[in-house]
């Protein structure tokens, strides 16, 4: 992973010193609330329903064990002993004291971490595939390109005050595990017929109040022009984006209003003016960054027979092996997903004690590195297959071996009304009710791969629009209700879910889900996934079953 040089460290240290003084002046009454607001947002500090919330950057989801242990220490010292991982591959503290935030940032800076550009109308954390660098279907490792984008976008003077927040995702594999098509910019790395790296550029995707799937605006761009082309897109957006209405300020609205064709023409025109500018990416710089992401010294291993491995293990290991273990590009290795979705636990939350264990296990089993996925899970990317039983046993001992990756209870869930001042409804209690309703691993495995996403409001922090089943909290005269939609997908060929009908009370949702699943089980063809059945039969059969009694 990328290591700070002297320049990187100086930038982060200077930011800590700057915000320490800003906070001191605010607490002393020398800075007004409206003046302090943009300053704290530039450092990832929100004021939520009950307390401040600090969002800490995890660039493209990579952590080393020193950083994980520091997060554990910080959560104990300054918070309530846990952290929350988000769909942006970041991490949040939900209960810090305002006056202690500069100390938290100083502690983070010691381990090459910060909270810069985790909020505000700027370019946010660039995200990517949690299996980047190890996936068998990978064409181009996206991590060096994410790092190049990070360095280009951090403190970019022209894009510090955009019309709205701006999110970029990069994918380098056959399967899109980065949800690129629902980002402001999606970057698909591929190789042309000569084996050379190229990028397909998409723009205008996004969720929230007006969900949209991105449009392709450039089929192929050379590596040296990646940043100049991103520059051109941001300049067009910065110039024409709606600053008069925050609900219409995202680039997706601009692309739709202009049409993708006209937007592309403006980007191409802008690019012609700047493509040979100082943002041109030299080969030496690409090579410099890429050297931080070369393969470790893998052992010369052979693939194990997983059936034999399962026979050697206690009951419960087989389900975990089947669901949580991902094929690695190197023989004898695999990647392991640690789902933060145990029944009774808030999705994405992990305790300080568990963080310490995760760090120890990553040192022992995965070359000292941890990944964060946009599904709010953690990943050991380089595990020897012969060590899987031992790893599973140690994860089981601390409640981190739930065998549900990609299944119904591995839901994406925002903090909702328990924390967020914007939420219309609570997400976490609903998630727990669903977990308890479907706490049968055999049933979950029979249902198979299914993305369930729960958002507490229209801002769609849990990406409910692209859940195979999406749930949205709505307010009906001060009472929490939940709207259900089906058929969404964030993968290649992304689709937006369709609402099946009127909303439900919270206590009704688990039974509604059961009816939806029963329709799927009755209608599916052999080996057909839930999303494939949805797209084949449409929403009508689900709607008829769910609302049958009311009719």
C-alpha positions in Angstrom: 0.0 0.0 0.0 1.0 3.6 -0.4 3.5 5.0 2.2 3.6 8.7 3.0 6.7 10.7 2.0 7.9 13.8 3.8 5.5 16.0 1.7 2.5 13.9 2.5 3.2 13.9 6.2 3.8 17.6 6.3 0.4 18.3 4.6 -1.4 16.2 7.1 0.5 17.6 10.1 -0.2 21.2 8.9 -3.9 20.5 8.6 -4.0 19.2 12.2 -2.3 22.3 13.5 -4.6 24.5 11.4 -7.8 22.9 12.6 -6.6 22.9 16.2 -6.4 26.7 16.1 -9.7 27.0 14.3 -11.4 24.9 17.0 -9.8 26.8 19.8 -11.0 30.1 18.3 -14.5 28.7 17.8 -14.8 27.5 21.4 -13.5 30.8 22.6 -16.2 32.6 20.6 -13.8 34.2 18.2 -15.4 32.4 15.2 -19.1 32.4 14.6 -21.0 29.1 13.9 -21.6 29.9 10.2 -17.9 30.6 9.8 -16.8 27.4 11.6 -19.2 25.2 9.6 -17.2 25.0 6.4 -13.9 24.7 8.4 -15.2 21.6 10.3 -16.7 20.0 7.3 -13.3 20.3 5.5 -12.0 18.1 8.3 -14.8 15.5 8.2 -16.7 16.8 11.3 -20.5 16.7 11.2 -23.0 17.6 13.9 -25.5 14.7 14.0 -28.7 14.1 15.9 -27.1 13.7 19.4 -23.4 14.4 19.0 -20.6 15.3 16.6 -19.6 12.6 14.0 -16.1 12.4 12.6 -15.6 10.7 9.3 -12.0 9.4 8.8 -10.6 8.7 5.3 -9.5 5.2 4.3 -8.2 5.8 0.8 -9.7 3.2 -1.6 -10.3 1.0 1.5 -6.8 0.0 2.4 -5.6 -0.2 6.1 -2.5 -1.6 7.7 -2.6 -3.2 11.1 -0.9 -0.2 12.8 -3.8 2.0 11.6 -6.4 -0.5 12.7 -4.9 -0.6 16.2 -4.8 3.2 16.3 -8.5 3.3 15.4 -9.1 0.9 18.3 -7.1 3.2 20.7 -9.0 6.3 19.5 -12.4 4.6 19.9 -11.6 3.7 23.5 -10.0 7.1 24.4 -12.3 9.5 22.6 -15.5 7.6 21.8 -17.6 4.7 23.1 -15.4 1.8 22.2 -16.5 1.1 18.6 -16.3 2.4 15.1 -18.6 2.3 12.1 -17.4 1.4 8.5 -19.3 3.1 5.7 -20.3 2.5 2.1 -17.5 5.0 1.0 -14.8 2.6 2.5 -14.3 5.2 5.3 -14.8 4.9 9.0 -16.8 7.0 11.4 -16.7 7.9 15.1 -20.2 8.7 16.3 -19.6 10.2 19.7 -16.4 12.4 19.8 -16.3 15.6 21.7 -15.8 18.7 19.6 -12.9 19.9 21.7 -11.1 16.6 21.4 -11.3 16.3 17.6 -7.9 18.0 17.0 -6.3 15.4 19.3 -8.0 12.6 17.3 -6.7 14.1 14.1 -3.2 14.4 15.6 -3.3 10.7 16.7 -4.4 9.7 13.2 -1.6 11.7 11.5 0.9 9.7 13.4 -0.2 6.6 11.4 -0.7 8.3 8.0 -4.4 8.9 8.4 -6.6 12.0 8.2 -10.2 13.2 7.7 -9.5 15.6 4.8 -12.2 15.8 2.2 -14.5 13.3 3.8 -17.2 16.0 3.8 -18.1 19.2 1.9 -18.6 20.1 -1.7 -15.3 18.6 -2.9 -13.9 15.4 -4.4 -14.4 12.7 -1.8 -12.6 9.4 -1.1 -12.0 7.5 -4.3 -13.3 3.9 -3.9 -12.6 0.7 -5.7 -12.9 -3.1 -5.6 -12.1 -4.6 -2.2 -10.3 -7.5 -3.9 -8.1 -5.1 -6.0 -4.7 -6.7 -6.7 -5.7 -10.3 -5.8 -8.9 -11.0 -7.8 -8.7 -13.7 -10.5 -10.9 -11.7 -12.9 -8.7 -8.5 -12.6 -7.5 -6.9 -15.8 -5.8 -3.9 -14.4 -4.9 -3.3 -10.7 -7.0 -0.1 -9.9 -5.1 0.8 -6.7 -2.3 2.8 -8.3 -4.8 4.8 -10.3 -6.9 5.4 -7.2 -3.8 6.8 -5.4 -3.0 9.0 -8.4 -6.5 10.4 -8.3 -6.2 10.9 -4.5 -3.0 12.9 -4.9 -4.5 14.9 -7.8 -7.7 15.7 -6.0 -6.5 16.4 -2.4 -6.5 20.2 -1.8 -7.1 20.7 -5.6 -7.6 24.5 -5.5 -10.1 24.6 -8.4 -12.3 21.9 -7.0 -12.5 22.7 -3.3 -15.9 24.3 -3.6 -17.9 22.4 -6.2 -21.7 22.8 -6.6 -22.0 19.6 -4.5 -20.0 16.6 -3.2 -18.3 14.6 -5.9 -17.5 10.8 -5.8 -15.3 8.8 -8.1 -15.0 5.0 -8.3 -12.5 2.9 -10.2 -12.9 -0.7 -11.4 -10.2 -2.9 -13.0 -12.0 -6.3 -13.1 -14.5 -8.1 -15.2 -17.1 -7.8 -12.4 -17.8 -4.3 -11.2 -17.4 -4.6 -7.4 -17.1 -0.8 -7.0 -20.5 0.3 -8.2 -19.0 2.6 -10.7 -22.2 3.2 -12.6 -23.8 5.0 -9.7 -21.0 7.4 -9.1 -20.4 11.0 -10.3 -17.5 9.6 -12.3 -16.9 5.9 -13.0 -13.5 4.8 -14.3 -13.2 1.3 -15.9 -9.6 0.2 -16.5 -9.1 -2.3 -19.4 -6.5 -3.4 -21.9 -6.8 -2.7 -25.6 -6.0 -5.2 -28.4 -2.3 -4.5 -27.9 -2.4 -5.1 -24.2 -2.0 -1.5 -23.3 -3.9 0.0 -20.3 -6.8 2.3 -21.2 -9.8 3.8 -19.3 -13.5 4.0 -20.2 -15.0 7.1 -18.5 -18.6 7.3 -17.2 -20.2 10.4 -15.7 -23.6 11.4 -14.3 -24.4 8.5 -12.0 -25.6 8.8 -8.5 -28.3 7.9 -6.0 -30.1 10.1 -3.5 -33.3 12.0 -4.3 -33.0 11.5 -8.1 -31.2 8.2 -8.8 -29.5 7.8 -12.1 -27.1 5.4 -13.9 -24.0 6.9 -15.4 -23.5 7.4 -19.1 -20.4 6.6 -21.0 -18.7 9.8 -22.2 -15.4 8.4 -23.4 -14.8 4.9 -24.6 -11.0 5.0 -24.3 -8.4 7.4 -22.8 -4.7 6.9 -22.5 -3.2 6.7 -19.0 -1.2 9.9 -19.4 -4.5 11.7 -20.1 -6.5 10.3 -17.2 -6.1 13.4 -15.0 -6.5 15.9 -17.8 -9.8 14.2 -18.8 -11.0 14.2 -15.2 -10.0 17.8 -15.0 -12.1 18.6 -18.0 -15.2 16.9 -16.5 -14.8 18.7 -13.3 -14.4 22.0 -15.0 -17.5 21.6 -17.0 -19.4 20.6 -13.9 -17.9 23.4 -11.9 -19.0 25.9 -14.6 -22.5 24.7 -15.3 -23.6 22.9 -12.1 -26.7 24.2 -10.4 -25.4 26.2 -7.4 -28.8 27.8 -6.8 -30.6 24.5 -5.8 -28.8 21.9 -3.7 -31.3 19.2 -4.9 -30.3 19.9 -8.5 -26.6 20.5 -7.9 -25.2 17.0 -8.6 -23.5 16.3 -11.9 -26.2 13.7 -12.7 -28.7 16.5 -13.0 -26.4 18.4 -15.3 -25.7 15.5 -17.5 -29.4 14.7 -17.8 -30.4 18.3 -18.4 -27.7 18.8 -21.1 -28.1 15.2 -22.4 -25.0 13.0 -22.3 -24.2 13.9 -25.9 -24.0 17.6 -25.2 -22.2 17.2 -21.9 -19.6 15.0 -23.7 -19.1 17.7 -26.4 -18.4 20.3 -23.7 -16.0 18.0 -21.9 -14.2 17.1 -25.1 -14.0 20.8 -26.0 -12.5 21.6 -22.6 -10.1 18.7 -22.8 -8.7 19.9 -26.1 -7.7 23.1 -24.4 -6.0 21.5 -21.4 -4.9 17.9 -22.4 -1.3 18.9 -22.8 -1.2 21.0 -19.6 0.7 20.4 -16.4 -1.8 17.7 -15.4 -0.4 15.4 -18.1 0.6 12.3 -16.3 4.3 11.3 -17.0 5.3 7.6 -17.2 7.8 8.2 -14.4 5.0 9.3 -12.0 2.8 6.3 -12.9 5.8 4.0 -12.2 6.6 5.8 -8.9 3.0 5.2 -7.6 2.8 1.7 -9.0 5.8 0.6 -7.1 3.8 1.0 -3.9 1.4 -1.8 -5.1 3.7 -4.5 -6.4 2.9 -8.1 -5.3 4.3 -9.3 -2.0 6.6 -12.4 -2.1 4.0 -15.1 -2.3 4.9 -18.6 -1.5 4.9 -21.3 -4.1 1.7 -23.0 -2.9 -0.8 -25.2 -4.6 -4.6 -25.0 -4.4 -6.2 -27.1 -1.7 -9.2 -29.4 -2.2 -11.9 -27.4 -0.3 -14.1 -30.5 0.1 -11.3 -32.3 1.9 -10.6 -29.1 3.9 -14.2 -28.9 5.0 -14.2 -32.5 6.2 -11.4 -31.7 8.5 -13.2 -28.8 10.2 -15.9 -28.5 12.9 -19.5 -27.9 12.0 -20.1 -24.4 10.7 -16.8 -24.1 8.8 -18.3 -25.4 5.5 -20.9 -22.6 5.3 -18.3 -20.0 6.0 -15.9 -21.5 3.5 -18.6 -21.5 0.8 -19.8 -18.0 1.4 -16.9 -15.9 2.8 -13.9 -17.2 0.9 -13.0 -15.6 -2.4 -10.8 -17.0 -5.2 -7.2 -15.5 -5.3 -5.1 -15.0 -8.3 -2.2 -17.0 -6.7 -2.4 -20.7 -6.2 -2.8 -21.7 -2.5 -4.1 -18.4 -1.4 -7.6 -16.9 -1.0 -9.3 -13.7 0.2 -11.6 -13.8 3.3 -14.5 -11.5 4.0 -15.2 -10.7 7.6 -18.8 -9.7 7.6 -19.8 -7.1 10.2 -23.4 -8.3 10.1 -23.8 -10.7 13.1 -27.4 -10.9 14.4 -28.0 -8.2 17.0 -25.0 -6.1 15.8 -25.5 -2.8 13.9 -24.3 -3.4 10.3 -20.8 -1.9 9.8 -20.0 -1.6 13.5 -17.0 -3.2 15.1 -15.8 -2.9 18.7 -12.3 -1.8 19.8 -11.7 -5.3 21.1 -12.6 -6.8 17.8 -10.4 -4.3 16.0 -7.4 -5.5 18.1 -8.1 -9.1 17.2 -8.5 -8.2 13.5 -5.2 -6.5 13.5 -3.5 -9.5 15.2 -5.1 -11.9 12.7 -4.1 -9.7 9.7 -0.5 -9.8 10.9 -0.7 -13.6 11.4 -2.7 -14.6 8.3 -2.8 -11.7 5.7 0.5 -9.9 5.4 -0.5 -7.1 7.8 -3.2 -5.6 5.6 -7.0 -5.2 5.9 -9.5 -4.0 3.2 -12.8 -2.3 3.6 -15.7 -3.0 1.2 -18.5 -0.7 0.2 -20.8 -3.4 1.7 -19.4 -2.4 5.1 -17.3 -5.5 5.6 -13.6 -6.1 6.2 -11.3 -8.4 4.1 -8.1 -10.3 4.6 -6.8 -10.4 1.0 -3.9 -12.8 1.2 -4.7 -15.8 3.3 -3.0 -19.2 2.8 -5.7 -21.8 2.2 -4.1 -24.2 4.6 -4.7 -21.6 7.4 -8.4 -21.2 6.8 -9.6 -23.5 9.6 -7.4 -21.8 12.2 -8.5 -18.4 11.0 -12.1 -19.3 11.1 -11.7 -20.7 14.7 -10.1 -17.4 15.9 -12.7 -15.3 14.2 -15.5 -17.4 15.7 -14.1 -16.8 19.2 -14.8 -13.1 18.8 -18.1 -13.2 16.9 -16.6 -12.4 13.5 -17.2 -15.6 11.6 -20.8 -15.1 10.4 -21.2 -17.1 7.2 -23.4 -14.6 5.3 -21.3 -12.6 2.9 -23.6 -11.6 0.0 -26.7 -13.1 1.6 -29.9 -11.5 2.8 -28.5 -10.6 6.3 -25.3 -9.2 4.9 -27.2 -6.0 4.4 -25.9 -2.5 3.7 -27.5 -0.2 6.4 -27.0 3.5 7.2 -26.9 4.7 10.8 -30.4 6.1 10.3 -32.5 7.9 12.8 -30.5 6.6 15.8 -27.7 9.0 14.8 -28.4 11.0 11.6 -30.3 14.3 11.8 -31.4 13.9 8.2 -33.1 10.5 8.7 -36.8 10.0 8.4 -36.7 6.6 10.1 -34.4 4.3 12.1 -32.4 1.7 10.1 -30.5 -0.2 12.7 -33.5 -1.6 14.6 -35.1 -2.7 11.4 -31.9 -4.4 10.3 -31.9 -6.3 13.6 -35.5 -7.4 13.2 -34.7 -8.8 9.7 -31.6 -10.5 11.1 -33.6 -12.3 13.7 -36.4 -13.2 11.3 -34.0 -14.8 8.9 -31.4 -16.2 11.4 -31.3 -19.6 9.7 -28.1 -20.0 7.7 -29.4 -23.0 5.8 -32.4 -20.9 4.6 -30.1 -18.0 3.7 -27.9 -20.3 1.6 -30.9 -21.7 -0.1 -32.1 -18.2 -1.1 -28.6 -17.4 -2.3 -26.9 -14.2 -3.3 -29.2 -11.2 -2.5 -28.3 -7.6 -1.8 -30.6 -6.0 0.8 -30.0 -2.2 1.3 -31.7 -0.1 4.0 -31.6 3.7 4.0 -33.1 6.0 6.6 -33.8 8.8 4.2 -33.8 9.8 0.5 -30.1 10.7 0.6 -29.5 6.9 0.0 -26.3 6.5 2.1 -27.1 2.7 2.0 -27.6 2.7 -1.7 -31.2 1.3 -1.4 -31.9 2.2 -5.1 -29.5 -0.5 -6.3 -30.3 -3.2 -3.7 -31.9 -6.3 -5.1 -34.3 -5.4 -2.4 -34.2 -1.8 -1.3 -35.8 -0.3 1.8 -36.3 3.4 2.3 -37.4 5.1 5.5 -40.1 7.7 5.0 -42.0 10.0 7.3 -45.8 9.9 7.3 -47.1 12.5 9.7 -44.4 11.9 12.2 -44.6 8.1 12.0 -41.8 5.9 10.6 -42.8 4.0 7.5 -40.7 2.0 5.0 -41.0 1.9 1.3 -39.9 -1.3 -0.5 -38.5 -1.7 -4.0 -37.0 -4.7 -5.9 -34.8 -5.3 -8.9 -31.9 -2.9 -8.3 -28.3 -3.8 -9.0 -25.0 -1.9 -8.7 -22.9 -4.3 -10.9 -22.2 -3.9 -14.6 -25.5 -3.2 -16.4 -26.6 -1.4 -13.2 -30.3 -1.0 -12.7 -32.5 1.0 -10.3 -35.1 -0.8 -8.3 -38.8 -0.3 -8.7 -41.2 0.6 -5.8 -43.7 -2.2 -5.3 -46.4 0.0 -3.7 -47.4 1.9 -0.6 -45.1 1.9 2.4 -45.3 -0.3 5.5 -44.8 0.0 9.3 -41.6 -1.2 10.6 -43.1 -4.3 12.2 -44.5 -5.3 8.9 -41.3 -5.3 6.9 -39.9 -8.8 8.0 -43.1 -10.5 6.8 -43.1 -8.4 3.6 -39.6 -9.7 2.9 -40.7 -13.3 3.6 -43.5 -12.9 1.0 -41.1 -11.5 -1.6 -38.6 -14.3 -1.0 -41.4 -16.9 -1.3 -42.3 -15.5 -4.7 -38.7 -15.8 -5.7 -38.4 -19.4 -4.5 -41.6 -20.4 -6.3 -40.6 -18.6 -9.6 -36.9 -19.1 -9.9 -35.4 -21.4 -12.4 -32.5 -23.8 -11.7 -29.5 -21.8 -10.3 -31.2 -18.5 -11.0 -30.3 -15.7 -8.6 -32.9 -13.4 -7.0 -31.9 -10.4 -9.2 -32.2 -12.5 -12.4 -35.7 -13.7 -11.4 -36.7 -10.1 -10.7 -35.5 -8.9 -14.1 -37.2 -11.8 -15.8 -40.7 -11.7 -14.1 -40.9 -8.0 -13.2 -42.3 -6.5 -10.0 -46.0 -7.5 -10.5 -45.8 -11.0 -8.9 -44.1 -9.5 -5.8 -46.6 -6.7 -5.6 -49.6 -9.0 -5.9 -48.3 -11.3 -3.2 -47.3 -8.6 -0.7 -50.6 -6.7 -1.1 -52.9 -9.7 -1.5 -54.6 -9.3 1.9 -55.3 -5.6 1.4 -56.9 -6.4 -1.9 
